[in-house]
Amino acid sequence: MRSDLNRFILLGFICQGLSWDDRIMPLVNIGIWVLAIEFGRRSKGLGQSGDVLGMILGSAAAFALAKPLGASSHFFVGHGLTLLQASRLTRPINRREQIFSFIVALGQIGVACTVILDYRFIPVLVAGLILLPKALAEMEAARFQSPTTPAPPKARFSFATFLTLLVVLAAVFFGSPRGLISATLPTPAIGVASGDLFDDLLDPSFGGQANSSKVVMQIQGEQTEYLRLFCLSDFEDGIWRTEPAPRHVQLPAPTANMPTNLLTRSVRVKNANYLSKKLPHDGQIIAVEGNFFRQQRIDENRVVHCLSMWNTANNAYRYWISDRVRPENLDRRRQRLLTRVPTLTPAVQSWLNERVAGATNSLDEARRLESWLVDNFEYRIGAPNINRLNALEEFLIREKRGHCERFASALALLLRSRGIPARVVVGFVPGPLNWFSGWRNVRFNDAHAWTEAWFPDEGWIQLDATPRADMNPPGGRIAELLDALDVMWYVNFVNYNNTAQQSLLQTAGTALGKGMDLARAHALKIVPILLIGALWRLWLVRPTFRPSRNDAKRRRIEFAEDCYGRMLRLLAAKGATKQAEQTPREFLANLPAPLLRVRQGLEQFTEEFQRIRYGHQDDDSGDAERLKTLLAKITIELRS
């Protein structure tokens, strides 16, 4: 269990578990690793038959369970290799099997690089940087270990070594020409039962379900309200649909002479693919600019469409809204569309008349219906399907619970039956302010549906009949930190492309220029400090600049021990094994008769080894060459 190679294999197990996009499977794989280690301590292992059986069972089980569990079946071979690795952990393995196990673990970690695109990759990267060189050093040291000699000490790497490795990797990552690499990496789709994130919002007969808590985007701005993504204004045959061909107008980019009373919103999108070529926004949008879309237009339902949309290294946009809402006019064509509603059943009509009795105007009726649903109904994720033909009656009179689209749909239909134009809006409700990033997180489970109703003197009024008390509560500070880290990692590392690289170089150049200007401005203060530091280093701590004789001697001894270990392995293959208590000379005195023909070369090699290993001379001229020459001569003689 203390083997660095075994720890590296464990990292491969964890990465293979993460390919399920599930929190349980990495823990299951950790349990398999622990059980394999413990089983190996108490038994002789499963043998090669266990390797084959584990590979077959693991692959078959992963392929069969992938679809029921909502996971990808593309990684079934990797899961089979996991059980093969577990079988080999139960017994000592030879060098060839060690190399195979190392390559399998490296492949599993490599696969993780393509599926773990959030902050979870950071600990995998750090663990890989630590364990990979140690596992290689352990396998290399095993080559020179005689079967009876004790295990060599574990490889130890200083902090400076890891820091150097990290700096080199960062330089390669940030400095490699990104134009030669694909622009972005797509994020894996979030697992929902229906084909699209909002499929369950399009039909009031569908049951709602809990969506993922992963962050879609982050927004920054004062008084941020509901973010509109698209609008359902056409109701026919019991199904809400988007309007077939709403009129569009060009939405302009900001100009220098824009009104000063506008509110600004800044948005960072994790993956533009989830927006379906639409830009979420709140309020009456006046202008918009961004780096991942073009030809933005706004339709009659205030939905912002883009002709094309792509992923960049940092998907970002800003938009401006008016702080003074202007009532919109509604022509007769639009009024007919927005008041289309099937005939209510007598039970629903009676229920509606009771709710609006005593209302003084249409807006009062709408507010009464909204309040009644909020106060007397229950928000429920995954509520039972409602009969499409009698959906409204079952929901209002019998079920009295459901997901947000049920409330939005019911309120819109009730308002339409009273002659009030209404529509269902689908979008997001931003979460609380993230204390780490200073932005508001918008998650997939923040998707929401609400109602908008039009009144002649007021224009469009937003109504939300969904009981909010039981909806998703905000996460703790750790969850907020991970959310902010997730978005930061995705937009700045996963989708780091040529544009981001050029921006980084420009930023670094600007910072360097400012640093040089600052240094010139304070040269009279900085130069004396540097001179004093240099003199202190040269005169008072000068011995640290001298090369260490101990370090050179240690390197000679390590090289000599490696060569001597090679010789012992050659002799062990010929039947001559050195016992731990034997000195080098005692070992030579007890050589088997078939090896006496190479005794002279062995004596010369042993003499040279002992002179370097136990001598006190400082002259190292020719040591390495003499040892390599003698070892090569012995190798040839043994093979002849």
HELIX and SHEET records of a PDB file:
HELIX    1   1 ASP A    4  LEU A   18  1                                  15    
HELIX    2   2 ILE A   24  ARG A   42  1                                  19    
HELIX    3   3 GLY A   47  ALA A   66  1                                  20    
HELIX    4   4 SER A   73  PHE A   75  5                                   3    
HELIX    5   5 PHE A   76  ARG A   88  1                                  13    
HELIX    6   6 ARG A   95  VAL A  115  1                                  21    
HELIX    7   7 PHE A  121  ARG A  143  1                                  23    
HELIX    8   8 PHE A  159  GLY A  175  1                                  17    
HELIX    9   9 ARG A  178  LEU A  180  5                                   3    
HELIX   10  10 ASP A  199  LEU A  202  1                                   4    
HELIX   11  11 ALA A  272  LEU A  275  5                                   4    
HELIX   12  12 ARG A  332  LEU A  338  1                                   7    
HELIX   13  13 PRO A  346  VAL A  356  1                                  11    
HELIX   14  14 SER A  362  ASN A  376  1                                  15    
HELIX   15  15 ALA A  391  GLU A  393  1                                   3    
HELIX   16  16 GLU A  394  GLU A  399  3                                   6    
HELIX   17  17 CYS A  404  SER A  417  1                                  14    
HELIX   18  18 PHE A  444  ASP A  446  5                                   3    
HELIX   19  19 ARG A  477  TRP A  489  1                                  13    
HELIX   20  20 TYR A  490  VAL A  494  3                                   5    
HELIX   21  21 ASN A  498  ALA A  521  1                                  24    
HELIX   22  22 ALA A  523  LEU A  535  1                                  13    
HELIX   23  23 TRP A  536  LEU A  540  3                                   5    
HELIX   24  24 ARG A  542  PHE A  545  5                                   4    
HELIX   25  25 ARG A  549  ALA A  573  1                                  25    
HELIX   26  26 PRO A  584  ALA A  589  1                                   6    
HELIX   27  27 ALA A  593  VAL A  598  5                                   6    
HELIX   28  28 ARG A  599  TYR A  614  1                                  16    
HELIX   29  29 ASP A  623  ARG A  639  1                                  17    
SHEET    1   A 5 ILE A 285  GLY A 290  0                                        
SHEET    2   A 5 ASN A 315  SER A 322 -1                                        
SHEET    3   A 5 LEU A 262  VAL A 269 -1                                        
SHEET    4   A 5 VAL A 215  GLN A 220 -1                                        
SHEET    5   A 5 ARG A 440  ARG A 443 -1                                        
SHEET    1   B 4 LEU A 227  LEU A 232  0                                        
SHEET    2   B 4 ALA A 422  PHE A 428 -1                                        
SHEET    3   B 4 ALA A 447  PHE A 455 -1                                        
SHEET    4   B 4 GLY A 459  LEU A 463 -1                                        
SHEET    1   C 2 ASP A 234  GLU A 236  0                                        
SHEET    2   C 2 ILE A 239  ARG A 241 -1                                        
SHEET    1   D 3 HIS A 248  GLN A 250  0                                        
SHEET    2   D 3 PHE A 293  ASP A 299 -1                                        
SHEET    3   D 3 VAL A 304  MET A 309 -1                                        
SHEET    1   E 2 GLU A 378  TYR A 379  0                                        
SHEET    2   E 2 ARG A 401  GLY A 402  1                                        
END                                                                             
